[in-house]
Each structure stands twice: as structure tokens, then as C-alpha cells.
Amino acid sequence: MKLFVVQRGDPGEGLAAVHVNFNGEDFFIRKPRVGALDEERSLQVLDFVSTALTMVTTKDSLPKANTVSLIAVR
């Protein structure tokens, strides 16, 4: 089992759960294959890290400039 997998390039139609373009390069996390024995846990790891950062971060400690833009995937 893999805990966190991010791939480069265009994920194709409907394959990405998360798709980010950073400095003109695409990165994505595939949609999970629920129930598969080798299912990757990338979304669960992202959720855990996001929760941990939220718990230790105050609004004054964050940089004011946006450096990463998230694009909603349908």
C-alpha cells in the first residue's frame, strides 16, 4: 500500500481527485479505488496534514501572497 502518490502531467478526463497547476506544470492525485487491496491513501494523508496544519497555524503566521492555485475537478 502506498501512503501518498502525486503524479505529473495531464491526468485525463475524470481520473483526478485533485489537480494542481504550479509554475505551468500539472500535478494530480488519482481518484481512489475504494476497496482495492493496493488502494493509495493520498487523500487521507492530505486530509490529515491539512487538519494538523490548521491546528497549529494562526492567521497571522501565514504568508499573504497566494503561491498555489487549486482547480476544481469535475
PyMOL commands that set and color helices and strands:
alter all, ss='L'
color gray80, all
select helices_A, chain A and resi 42-56+59-61
alter helices_A, ss='H'
color red, helices_A
select strands_A, chain A and resi 7-8+16-22+25-30+69-71
alter strands_A, ss='S'
color yellow, strands_A
deselect
rebuild
show_as cartoon
